[in-house]
């Protein structure tokens, strides 16, 4: 599994559910496949008794033929996570995001600003709850998505009012990055290799430190620009936020690659079906991050015109 990426997929609950089961060990002192002295080998009945799996004598040849011609049970039949499960639950989460965004996009601006703050704080709290919860809760995950929708809708309304069109452009950009990343991953062009993971960890830590410093400078009034150091500092006449934004979008895209890797391993190792909600939650978190970075970059570019 792609450790070091999305903490939702790297939590012990999801990681433990998606790990392959351990190989059975032979009893102490006996070679593997050989039963201890005095015990019958697995699948072999004691003398005079019918062995396990032996068909009853009353079954006819036609009944046996019908039994063995039945299709084998698939992952969905055995309660295991499938790609279809993840797709459907991710669509439900994104639907909740759209509902939340529609609210803040249609109500009055003062109420929309208040709901945006409620969505940001509530979404952060529910993100922590869902990340560390032992078992996934569909209700809490959908509630998180709806709250994030309130935040994204309010943010989009404010920035789109300042720079008309950036909201639609951010939606198109987010979907485009997601589609391209998924296509490259499916074709084997991009993978979460150990070297790429090391670069990702270094870059994400550096980005987190910069974001924290920038936030403190804006809150304390040390920097008057609304985007802080992102727009107050320029390199060769280009705002620093452009370079930081491109880096952040690249990190979010690579985070999608790690999400896809974790989901693929979960399906392959037969994770319980309920963890498809965890997978959908992880993808939603990454897509929200990606959208925020894209719309902020677009706003910086438009503000520099």
N, C-alpha and C positions, 0 to 999 in steps of 0.2 A: 504494500500500500504506500501511496505517496505521502510519507510522513513529513511534517513540517509545513503543510499547506493549510487548507481550511480546517480550523479547530473543530468544526462540527463532525467532519469525517475522521479526524484524528482522535476524537474522544474515545475513551476505553469502551464505552457501550457499543458504538457502531463498529469500531475496530474489532472488538471481541466477537461481535455477531457475524462479521464477514471473514474471519480467519478460517482457513481450512481446518477440519477436525484433525486431531492428532492421529498418527498411525498406531493401531493397536499393538501393544507389546506382549510378547510371549510370557507365560508364567516363569517365575524364577527357577533357573536350573533346567529348563526345557527349551529345546530349539523351537524357533517360531514355526507354527503349523503342526507341532507335535504335542499332544495332550500329556499332562503329568501322569505318573504311574497310577493306575486304578481308575482313571477317568476316561470316558469315551471321547474321541475326537469330536469337534464341533460339527453338527449336522449328521452324526452317525448315532443311531439309536442303540440302546443296550440290546443284548441278545434276547430275541423273542418279542421285542416291541417294535411297533411301526415307527419308522424314522420320520423326523420333521420334514414336511414338504412332499412326502410320498402321497400320491393321489389315492383316494379311496378306491377300493376295488369295484364299487358300484358304478363309477363313471365310465361312460362309453367312449369309444374313439371319437365320435362326433363332438361330444362335450369337451374332450381334451383339446381337439383341434380348434374349437371356438374360443376356449380359454387362452390358448397361446397365440391366437390371432388378434386378440384385443390389443389396442395401442397402449404403449407404456404411459404411465402418469407423468405429466410435465410439471415444471416448477409451480405453475399456478394451482395445479391439482393437489400438490403436496404442501401448500402454504408457504412457498418460497418467493423471494423477491424477483421480479422480472423487469425488463426494460419498459414494457408497457405500463406496469404499475408506476414506475418513476415518472414516465411521461404524463400519465393522467393526473397524478398528484401534483406534479410541478405546474401543470396547466391550471389546476384548482387554486394553487397558491398565487399564480400570476393573475388569475381572475379576481382574487381578493385584493391584490395590489391595485388593479384597475378600478375596482369599486371604491376603495379608499381614496384614490387619486381623483376620481370623478366628483367626490364630495367637496374636496378643497378647491377644485377647479370651478365649481358652480356657485358656491356660497359667497357671501360678501367678503371683501378682502380682509377686514379686521378679524372676522371669525376664521377665515382661512389661515391667517397667520397664527392664531391661537391653536387651531387644530394641527398645524404643522409642528408646533413645539410639542404638543401632546403626542403626536405620532412619533417624533424623534425620540423622546424620552421613553414612552411606552414600548416602542420597538426595541430600544436598547435593552430594557429590562427583560422583555420576553425573549430576546435573542440569548441572553445569559441563561434564562430559565430553561429554554429548549435545548441549549447546548449541553447543559450538565444534568438534564433529566435522564433517569435511567431508562425509561420507556418513552417512545415518542407519543405525543398527544396531538392528534389531528386538530382539535379545537384550539389549542394554544398556538400551533403552527399557523393556522389560518388567521388567528387573531394577530399574530406578529405581521403576517403579510398585509392585512388590512391597515394596521398602524403605519407600516412603512409606506403604504399607498397614500395615507394622509400627509406624511412628510414629503414624499416625492411630488405629490400634486401641489402642495404649497410652495415648495422650492421651484417647481416648474413655472408656476403662476408668477412668482416674483421675477425670476430671471427672464421669462418670456415677455413680461411687461416692459422690462428694460431693453431687451434685445429680441424683438419679435422674430419668431421662427426657430429659436434655439430648442424649444421643447420638442417639436416634431423632428428636428435634426438629431437630437439626442436619442429619441426612440429608434429612429432608423439606424443610427450608428450602433446602438446597443444590440439590436437584432442582427446587424451585419457582422459585428465582431463575434457574437455567439454562433451564428451559422458557419462562418469561416473556420472558427476554432473547432467546432464539432466535425466539420468535413475533413479538416486536416488530421484530427485525431482518429477519425474512423478509417482514413486511408493510411494511417501509420506514419504520417509525415512529422508529427510532433509527439513527443513522449516525455514523461516526467522522469528524466534520467537523473542519477545522483549528482552529476556536475551541474545540471540545470537547477536542481533543488538547492544546491549550495549557493548559487548566484541569487536565486529567488529569496532565500533567507536573509542574505546580506542586504539585498535591495529593499526588502520589505521592512527590515529593522531601520535602515536609514530613512526610508520614507516616513515611518511612524515617528521617528525622532524629529524630523523636519516639521511634520504636521503638528506635533505637540508644541514645538517652539513657536511656530507661526500662530497657532491659536492663542497662546499666552500673550504674544505681542499685540494681537488684535484686541483681545479682551482688556488688556491694561492700557490701551490707547497709545502704546509706543509706536505703532504703525497705523496711519490713518486710512490707508487704502482698504476697501472692503474685503479684498482677497489677501491682504497682508503682504508678506514678502513675495508672493506669487506675481504681483503686479508692480510693487514698488522697486524691485530689483530687476535690472535688464542686463542681458548678455548679448553684445553686438546688436543692440537695439531691439532685441526680442525679449519679452517678459519672461522672467524665470519660471512663471507658472506654466508656460508652454512646454518647456522641457520636463518639468515635474509632472505635468498632466500626461504627457506621452509615456513617461516611465510608469505612472500609475495605471494607465490603460493597459500597458503591456503586462504589468503584474497581475491585473485582474483577469486578463485573457489567459495567462499561464495558470492562474488559480482555477479557471474553468477546466484546463487540461487535467489538473490534479483531481478535480471533482469527478470528471469522467473516468479517470483511472480507478478511483475508489468505488464508484458505482459498478464499473465493469468487474472488479474483483469481488464485490458483494454478490452480484448475480452469479458469477462463476462458482463461488464457494457456497452458494445456497443459503444466503442470509434470510432470516425470517421476513415474511411479507410486510410486517408492520414497519420495518426499517426503510421501506420505500418512502415513507413520510419524512424520515430523517434525511434521505437523499434529496427529496424535493425541497426541504428547508435549506439545506446547504447550497443548492443551486440558486435558490431565491436570494439568499444573502449575497452571493457573488454577483448576481445580476443587478441587485440594488447598488452595490458598490460600483460596478462598471458604469451604470447609468449616471450616478452622481459625478464620477470623474469626467465622463464625456460632456455632460451639460456644463460643468464648470470650465472645462477647456474651451468649449465653444463660446461661453460668455467672456472669457479672457481674450480670446481672439477678436471677438466683435468689439469689445471695449477698447482694443488697441487700434481700431480702424481710424 
